[in-house]
Amino acid sequence: MNTKDLNATDNDTTKPNIAFIGLGNMGAPMAENLLKAGYPLSVYDLSEDATQRLQQAGASVADSPKDAARHAQVVISMLPAGKHVHSVYLGDSGLLANLPKDTLVIDSSTIAAADARLVAEAASKLGIDFLDAPVSGGTGGAIAGTLTFIVGGSTDAFAKAEPILAVMGKNIFHAGEHGAGQVAKICNNMLLGILMAGTAEAINLGVKNGLDPKVLSDIMLQSSGRNWTLEVYNPYPQVMGNVPSSNGYQGGFMSKLMQKDLNLAMQTAEDTHVETPMGAKATELYAAHTVENGDKDFSSIMARHDSSVLT
């Protein structure tokens, strides 16, 4: 693969050159939205299909993260786990050791807060601005450019990043210093896992006692049990249109990703000696569920009570 000179782009030259590393289900549409906004973009991913998709959209394709960042003033990464973030950024061959001072690095991976702080500390010693900026909103939000960014890092770095993040997201929060973005993200997703498991349990109790799932859902929506899962993401099939539960639990946010985030929440709770008994129970439930249903949407936890919903 060849990397064309980013300085030769036809895009608006007042916009900074961006390197985007990690073109999975979230990263690829995020990168495409940057291209649509006129940002010169160089991309890297292990998947040739993913890089070809972005090349067809107008990006330069690089042979390595270092090659992608060669002309970049901004680096954005969306990687699967902390070990991948470490591999890309740390060490003598990592990106941080090869980036010029004043480069802005935005990592949108969901990783442990301790991992984010470790990379941020290494970046700070080199004069590089680092932000942990995990997202919420799923693949639909990534495609539509309506993601929520939850950002940890300095106020100055956040101000630099905000116009770029606004191209990919609708709601952008500065949660605090380094690691705060990750902590806020896992707190949110721990609560989401608890809500989804509890909502599925409540609907199942009603159905097994003769209630219609839609009627029960409507009642709870107008009562004190109202929550996000009932409002926009009902876990029972055919109660609500255009949600994964009415499409064989395909699409959306995979159960194995919810399990990953719950594990991160439990790790943070253990590290900081915080009791999270309901979070621990949700983690236990999703651990069992993902053995056979890891690739299905996290609302498929409904199958724990009624396996027929998967057929």
DOVO-185009 format. One record per residue: x, y, z of N, C-alpha, C in turn. Coordinates in steps of 0.001 Angstrom, whole numbers, padded with zeros to 6 digits, always signed. Example, Ala and Ser with C-alpha at 12.3 -4.5 7.8 and 13.67 -1.06 7.14 Angstrom:
2
+013190-005690+007800+012300-004500+007800+013200-003300+007800+012850-002250+007080+013670-001060+007140+012900+000030+007870
END
This chain:
311
+000839-001190+000000+000000+000000+000000+000876+001243+000000+000452+002217-000714+001231+003449-000796+000509+004585-000081+001300+005476+000476+000736+006646+001144+001007+007865+000309-000034+008533-000150+000197+009734-000933+000545+010887-000008+001200+011885-000540+001612+013043+000254+000381+013828+000686+000182+013911+002002-000993+014622+002494-000980+016090+002109+000211+016645+001875+000289+018053+001507-000264+018311+000114-000486+017227-000623-000994+017382-001989-002510+017268-002043-003150+017236-000899-004602+017058-000873-005339+018257-001466-006519+017953-001965-007391+019016-002476-008290+019563-001371-008165+018999-000165-009024+019440+000931-008596+020821+001422-009424+021367+002281-009156+022678+002861-007848+022649+003635-006864+023416+003174-005536+023366+003785-005492+024033+005150-006559+024741+005529-006576+025337+006865-006908+024294+007930-007394+023164+007527-007713+022104+008477-006460+021256+008730-006243+020831+009961-005049+020030+010260-005104+018651+009618-003947+018126+009285-003860+016747+008810-004131+015814+009983-004960+014803+009744-005337+013858+010796-004921+012448+010389-004322+011738+011322-004078+010308+011170-005128+009564+011978-005788+008583+011357-006823+007809+012048-006389+006352+012068-006269+005799+013269-005770+004445+013449-006851+003583+014080-007298+002562+013356-008350+001684+013841-009660+001933+013124-009964+001085+012137-011124+001321+011268-012156+000202+011397-012521-000093+012631-013537-001107+012865-014935-000565+012640-015912-001204+013267-017310-000797+013075-017573+000639+013503-016813+001124+014470-016955+002504+014922-015977+003428+014197-014723+003015+014117-013685+003878+013565-013906+004262+012120-014340+003313+011287-014494+003594+009856-015502+004712+009588-016726+004641+010146-017660+005747+009882-017227+007065+010527-016528+007012+011643-016003+008239+012240-015008+008896+011292-014117+008074+010718-013131+008592+009771-013812+009149+008524-014851+008481+008067-015571+008960+006880-016199+010326+007134-016701+010553+008324-017292+011858+008631-016238+012961+008640-015016+012637+009052-013930+013610+008983-013617+013961+007531-013619+012964+006670-013383+013210+005246-014481+014098+004663-015721+013814+005022-016834+014614+004508-016723+016071+004933-016100+016290+006095-015937+017658+006600-014697+018339+006029-013972+017643+005171-012847+018263+004497-011499+018130+005175-011394+017244+006170-010106+017060+006830-009207+016132+006007-007951+016527+005765-007004+015611+005123-006739+014440+006058-006893+013226+005548-006881+012058+006421-005977+010962+005883-005123+010447+006771-004336+009252+006484-004777+008185+007465-004974+006954+006992-005562+005923+007845-004691+004677+007882-004851+003944+008992-004175+002648+009118-005086+001670+009839-005122+000441+009321-005818-000658+009975-005227-001956+009438-005302-003015+010220-004810-004312+009770-005682-004896+008668-006942-004476+008610-007880-004991+007617-007747-004235+006297-007403-004960+005240-007286-004321+003936-008649-003863+003428-009704-004626+003738-011049-004209+003325-011407-002862+003942-011052-002684+005217-011365-001429+005905-010601-000261+005302-009331-000465+005007-008536+000635+004445-008973+000955+003019-009369-000054+002254-009848+000200+000887-011126+001027+000917-011984+000737+001877-013229+001514+002026-012912+002986+002236-011937+003275+003095-011587+004676+003365-010819+005295+002203-010037+004489+001507-009313+005006+000339-010296+005443-000740-011341+004665-000918-012368+005018-001902-013107+006288-001507-013142+006562-000203-013805+007780+000286-012893+008996+000230-011599+008772-000079-010686+009902-000244-009522+009967+000711-009355+008950+001558-008243+008959+002511-006977+008383+001890-005832+008769+002454-004572+008120+002149-004447+006878+003025-003875+005824+002491-003705+004586+003242-002233+004393+003576-001962+004142+004848-000588+004006+005327-000262+002549+005641+001030+002254+005687+001495+000900+005958+001681+000622+007444+001627+001647+008278+001849+001492+009710+001285+002716+010419+001067+002631+011736+000648+003829+012471+001651+004966+012329+002931+004650+012370+003961+005680+012242+003872+006361+010884+003641+005575+009846+003521+006123+008498+002278+007005+008389+001178+006568+009032-000070+007355+008992+000118+008713+009641+000943+008760+010694+001107+009995+011467+002236+010879+010962+002863+010492+009868+004063+011191+009399+003835+012692+009200+002699+013071+008632+002418+014487+008357+001274+015032+009226+000912+014301+010277-000291+014644+011037-000026+015630+012156-000947+016556+012311-000963+017409+013498-001882+016835+014588-002771+015928+014151-003721+015292+015064-003727+013791+014781-003708+012998+015847-003816+011543+015727-005055+011097+016501-005911+010312+015847-007098+009756+016508-007004+008236+016414-007280+007570+017511-007261+006105+017496-008549+005548+018078-008977+004419+017520-010150+003688+018001-009768+002209+017975-009294+001706+019108-008680+000391+019196-009449-000508+020162-009277-001836+020038-010119-002752+020812-009890-002764+022320-008627-002623+022764-008343-002806+024187-007082-002050+024593-006853-002005+025910-005707-001281+026424-004380-001776+025876-004248-003082+025685-002991-003623+025179-002677-003107+023775-003716-002859+022996-003510-002328+021650-003105-000860+021706-003705-000120+022640-003331+001287+022821-001874+001389+023261-001475+000547+024197-000072+000514+024633+000850+000228+023455+000484-000772+022658+001328-001184+021538+001510-000067+020522+000450+000685+020255+000517+001747+019252+001319+002943+019757+001152+003289+021036+001701+004565+021503+002998+004470+022303+003218+003386+023030+004307+003358+023990+005551+002643+023461+006660+002858+024140+007919+002212+023764+008686+003001+022723+009920+002566+022478+010795+003273+021538+010235+003291+020122+009477+002252+019764+008913+002195+018411+007464+002698+018366+006927+003133+019521+005552+003618+019560+005425+005012+018989+004195+005412+018751+003942+006702+018114+004449+007880+018940+004273+007826+020258+004648+008984+021072+006114+009353+020900+006959+008354+020764+008394+008602+020617+008736+009196+019254+007781+009173+018353+008057+009627+016988+007200+010813+016552+006371+011331+017458+005538+012480+017130+006220+013768+017579+006068+014844+016833+006628+016126+017283+005841+016690+018463+006478+017572+019218+005777+018243+020299+004569+018998+019755+003581+019171+020602+002351+019894+020283+001399+019102+019395+001745+017841+019061+000765+016993+018385-000397+016725+019340-001603+016717+018808-002787+016401+019597-003172+014950+019356-003209+014158+020423-003573+012748+020326-004908+012535+021024-005860+011945+020304-007197+011670+020839-007431+010167+020746-007490+009497+021876-007765+008061+021868-009214+007822+022259-009988+007307+021314-011412+007070+021552-011715+005619+021897-010681+004828+022139-010874+003453+022601-011502+003473+023989-012226+002409+024319-012717+002238+025685-011761+001296+026405-010992+001844+027342-009963+001081+028050-010012+001456+029533-009216+000779+030333-009156+001101+031753-008601+002503+031947-009130+003206+032951-008652+004555+033239-007160+004555+033534-006673+003500+034200-005246+003410+034517-004403+003337+033255-004896+002640+032242-004176+002557+030967-004141+003915+030284-005261+004625+030315-005315+005954+029709-004355+006908+030407-004306+006844+031718-003415+007735+032476-001948+007410+032200-001646+006135+032009-000268+005736+031712+000202+006342+030395-000638+006254+029358-000284+006824+028058-000233+008345+028145-001170+008937+028881-001196+010397+029032+000069+010904+029707+000546+010177+030712+001766+010583+031416+002970+010533+030485+003051+009470+029681+004154+009353+028725+004091+010470+027695+002878+010807+027235+002715+011876+026249+003114+013225+026837+002697+013474+028062+002990+014754+028708+004486+015002+028830+005250+013961+029135+006702+014088+029264+007362+014487+027945+006670+014210+026846+007201+014515+025513+006589+015784+024924+005771+016479+025701+005152+017706+025219+004013+017481+024256+003381+016315+024348+002280+015943+023445+000970+015991+024214-000040+016646+023648-001366+016700+024260-002090+015385+024034-002552+014757+025114-003266+013481+025001-004640+013606+025664-005653+013087+024983-007008+013043+025517-007541+011622+025445-008131+011138+026537-008938+009924+026428-010353+010382+026132-010918+009858+025042-012214+010356+024566-013095+009206+024097-013458+008291+025008-014355+007198+024606-015716+007742+024180-016453+006916+023449-017711+007379+022865-018881+006527+023320-020054+007097+023191-021312+006394+023388-022202+006726+022197-023018+005769+021804-023917+006028+020680-023953+004924+019646-023036+003960+019751-023066+002802+018863-022740+003111+017426-022840+002077+016588-022503+002238+015175-023436+003209+014464-024704+003228+014895-025643+004174+014293-025220+005607+014529-024775+005900+015743-024294+007236+016059-023010+007572+015328-022153+006565+015146-020905+006792+014413-021195+007150+012963-022145+006458+012357-022503+006719+010960-023160+008092+010815-024062+008405+011740-024814+009663+011659-024022+010873+012137-022886+010631+012780-022117+011743+013340-022749+012334+014577-023451+011484+015353-024171+011970+016538-023655+011327+017826-022423+010857+017818-021855+010212+018988-021774+011180+020174-021718+010612+021351-021372+011371+022546-019905+011088+022873-019102+012132+022991-017694+012000+023379-017562+012393+024843-016890+011555+025605-016674+011785+027032-015171+011910+027221-014693+013124+027461-013274+013433+027285-012569+013705+028610-011380+013110+028747-010511+013381+029875-009209+013993+029391-008728+015030+030077-007487+015688+029683-007527+017162+030040-006518+017889+029608-006431+019298+029971-007487+020130+029241-007796+021270+029828-008769+022183+029226-008279+022690+027877-006989+022992+027773-006439+023506+026516-006524+022464+025411-006169+021220+025730-006230+020157+024731-007671+019895+024309-008589+019954+025274-010006+019764+024957-010498+020842+023988-010070+022077+024208-010487+023179+023328-009979+022958+021908-008776+022414+021776-008240+022122+020439-009018+021008+019763-009421+020035+020555-010075+018853+019989-011542+019064+019671-012189+019967+020370-013649+020085+020286-014176+020290+018868-013585+021166+018038-014114+021317+016673-014012+020038+015843-012981+019244+016103-012816+017984+015372-013832+016964+015869-013994+016872+017169-014959+015931+017732-016380+016278+017306-016650+017565+017119-017991+018007+016732-018387+017504+015350-017411+017159+014523-017694+016589+013207-018240+015168+013347-017812+014476+014403-018183+013065+014592-019243+012867+015660-019504+013898+016467-020423+013737+017582-021343+014915+017791-022397+014664+018516-023405+015689+018808-023238+016244+020214-022872+015384+021150-022704+015779+022549-021258+015542+022957-020595+016595+023421-019173+016503+023759-018987+017032+025178-018530+016147+026063-018382+016494+027465-016913+016448+027881-016480+017465+028613-015167+017431+029249-015382+016923+030668-015024+015653+030906-015323+015012+032180-014344+015391+033280-013128+015808+032885-012117+016130+033885-010729+015837+033349-009813+015528+034237-008424+015292+033849-008247+013913+033211-007008+013569+032886-006722+012306+032206-007354+011116+032932-008009+010264+032171-008682+009098+032720-010134+009334+033056-010529+010600+033187-011914+010897+033580-012906+010471+032512-012511+010566+031253-013397+010137+030180-013711+008649+030292-012678+007859+030582-012877+006418+030709-013736+006079+031922-013501+006757+033037-014286+006490+034242-015763+006808+034007-016042+007958+033400-017432+008332+033129-018091+007340+032169-017341+006909+031162-017900+005969+030186-018279+004644+030853-017388+004099+031684-017698+002797+032276-018779+002911+033346-018878+004073+034014-019990+004278+034948-021315+004238+034195-021356+004926+033061-022567+004938+032247-022923+003533+031769-021930+002804+031261-022239+001494+030696-022520+000443+031766-021937+000613+032952-022318-000270+034055-023795-000077+034375-024232+001178+034462-025637+001460+034729-026517+000923+033605-026072+001075+032359-026840+000568+031223-026999-000944+031287-025926-001645+031639-026018-003099+031766-026993-003501+032861-026956-002791+033980-027887-003053+035080-029326-002802+034635-029551-001676+033958-030900-001333+033498-031437-002353+032503-030584-002779+031559-031053-003728+030560-031385-005074+031197-030512-005551+032083-030782-006823+032747-032047-006739+033594-032231-005626+034294-033410-005456+035138-034689-005306+034341-034611-004577+033224-035792-004398+032377-036230-005730+031779-035266-006517+031306-035590-007836+030757-036237-008716+031817-035728-008647+033031-036261-009447+034128-037697-009045+034461-037946-007742+034476-039289-007259+034807-040299-007644+033729-039917-007467+032473-040835-007829+031384-041122-009328+031414-040091-010125+031649-040289-011573+031714-041262-011955+032829-041128-011304+033992-042036-011605+035100-043481-011334+034697-043703-010221+034012-045048-009892+033578-045582-010863+032532-044746-011192+031536-045172-012093+030464-045507-013470+031022-044659-013957+031941-044900-015296+032517-046152-015314+033399-046655-014123+033724-047886-014037+034502-049045-013487+033678-048943-013662+032357-050076-013409+031483-050186-012024+030885-049233-011127+031126-049322-009778+030583-048752-009714+029168-049319-008832+028379-048774-008545+027056-047513-007691+027226-046391-008058+026584-045137-007313+026814-045215-005849+026419-045995-005529+025366-046102-004129+024968-046957-003341+025960-048051-003937+026398-048907-003255+027378-048117-003002+028659-047374-004009+029117-046575-003851+030335-045502-002779+030141-044855-002795+028984-043834-001791+028710-044418-000387+028723-045614-000230+028124-046267+001079+028108-046624+001533+029521-047062+000596+030354-047397+000935+031746-046158+001413+032486-045062+000671+032343-043823+001035+033049-043241+002339+032510-043466+002588+031230-042988+003847+030640-043658+005062+031270-044875+004885+031725-045614+005993+032337-045586+005918+033862-044737+005031+034377-044674+004843+035827-043237+005028+036304-042995+004746+037562-041694+005044+038169-040568+004127+037700-040904+003061+036981-039867+002190+036433-039321+002660+035097-039807+003798+034617-039378+004321+033323-037853+004445+033267-037264+004008+032134-035821+004148+031925-035516+004105+030439-034257+004344+030093-033832+004459+028688-034144+003211+027875-033961+002039+028469-034202+000813+027701-035668+000690+027304-036565+001104+028179-037989+001085+027847-038342+002155+026823-037662+003286+026892-037989+004405+026018-037559+004167+024574-036347+003637+024382-035813+003586+023013-035178+002259+022627-035144+001249+023514-034345+000055+023208-034939-001183+023864-036255-001358+023721-036933-002434+024438-036338-003806+024090-036046-004647+025090-035395-005926+024818-036323-007046+024370-037641-006828+024424-038572-007892+024044-038937-007767+022565-038873-008850+021797-039131-008778+020348-040498-008203+020003-040478-007355+018970-041682-006799+018345-042457-005814+019222-041953-005471+020375-042592-004426+021172-042309-003061+020555-041132-002916+019995-040685-001649+019437-040019-001902+018086-040297-001051+017117-039670-001203+015810-038275-000601+015769-037492-001027+014792-036171-000455+014533-035211-000567+015707-035325-001659+016460-034361-001961+017520-033877-003393+017319-032710-003753+017834-032169-005093+017602-033079-006233+018043-033838-006048+019130-034688-007148+019607-035755-007541+018587-036096-006628+017691-037081-006931+016650-036407-007314+015342-035096-007528+015387-034326-007931+014215-033374-009074+014568-033867-010005+015379-033040-011137+015767-031833-010753+016601-031908-009605+017253-030810-009079+018075-029529-008851+017278-029703-008512+016012-028562-008169+015168-028316-006670+015219-027057-006278+015002-026701-004867+015016-026612-004341+016440-026557-003034+016571-026509-002424+017893-025170-002588+018579-025186-002918+019870-024008-002998+020729-023863-004443+021201-022849-005128+020709-022723-006557+020972-022565-006857+022461-023129-007988+022865-023075-008396+024264-021635-008530+024764-020733-008984+023912-019345-009142+024350-018684-007787+024603-019176-006736+023953-018644-005405+024228-019198-004866+025542-020463-005161+025821-021011-004811+027133-020245-005550+028218-019945-006822+027979-019179-007586+028952-017796-006972+029180-017154-006528+028102-015851-005867+028228-015958-004628+029112-016981-003802+028888-017124-002558+029650-017465-002841+031109-018274-003860+031349-018589-004240+032725-017338-004731+033450-016505-005486+032746-015249-005937+033344-014350-004752+033696-014323-003737+032811-013536-002538+033101-014076-001811+034334-015398-001771+034451-016004-001138+035624-015623-001887+036891-015665-003213+036830-015306-004009+037996-013822-003846+038341-012980-003743+037314-011552-003530+037554-011317-002193+038260-012009-001157+037786-011865+000167+038393-012394+000160+039824-013513-000514+040038-014082-000599+041386-013111-001303+042339-012495-002360+041854-011528-003093+042692-010300-002236+042980-009813-001549+041952-008610-000721+042115-008826+000411+043117-010069+000897+043187-010352+002065+044041-011184+001703+045270-011370+000396+045509-012052-000100+046708-013471+000461+046841-014211+000383+045730-015602+000850+045699-016519-000362+045545-017563-000448+046357-018506-001555+046269-019514-001315+045144-019685-002300+044277-020659-002206+043179-021402-003544+043066-022228-003886+044047-022887-005201+044025-023815-005403+042839-024541-004378+042427-025428-004530+041274-024618-004615+039985-023538-003834+039904-022655-003941+038754-022029-005318+038679-021658-005874+039827-021062-007204+039865-022055-008259+039379-023321-008112+039768-024340-009072+039327-024569-008970+037821-024631-007735+037299-024787-007568+035855-023603-008168+035112-022407-008007+035648-021217-008584+035036-021313-010106+035005-021774-010684+036093-021959-012135+036176-022972-012621+035142-024089-011889+035010-025136-012288+034058-024633-012215+032620-023933-011150+032291-023443-011011+030920-022295-011976+030626-021502-012316+031633-020432-013301+031426-021026-014631+030986-022107-015055+031634-022763-016306+031261-023444-016186+029897-024065-015037+029657-024814-014834+028416-023913-014815+027184-022743-014208+027294-021880-014037+026120-021202-015317+025672-021259-016359+026467-020645-017626+026060-021200-018080+024710-022508-017945+024535-023129-018361+023277-023701-017193+022484-023808-016019+023089-024492-014906+022419-023657-013631+022382-022350-013778+022391-021477-012616+022453-021627-011657+021294-021964-012167+020106-022080-011310+018928-023465-010716+018757-024398-011125+019595-025746-010559+019523-025813-009293+020381-026761-008425+020049-026918-007173+020792-027114-007446+022279-026671-006504+023101-026726-006714+024551-028138-006830+025099-029138-006377+024330-030528-006553+024765-030960-008015+024693-030149-008848+024040-030473-010280+023967-030318-010966+025317-029924-010234+026364-029950-010777+027725-031361-011254+028067-032350-010803+027286-033730-011277+027425-033796-012793+027298-032890-013382+026504-032910-014820+026269-032568-015617+027526-031993-014975+028503-031722-015649+029773-033021-016132+030407-034108-015414+030143-035401-015751+030715-036267-016548+029745-036074-016315+028435-036918-016975+027432-036084-017183+026177-035526-018377+026027-034623-018663+024906-035325-018596+023564-036675-018664+023562-037411-018648+022308-037297-017304+021599-036903-016245+022302-036785-014926+021649-035663-014923+020623-034747-015878+020699-033628-015944+019749-033969-016714+018489-035162-017313+018436-035527-018133+017285-036528-017408+016397
END
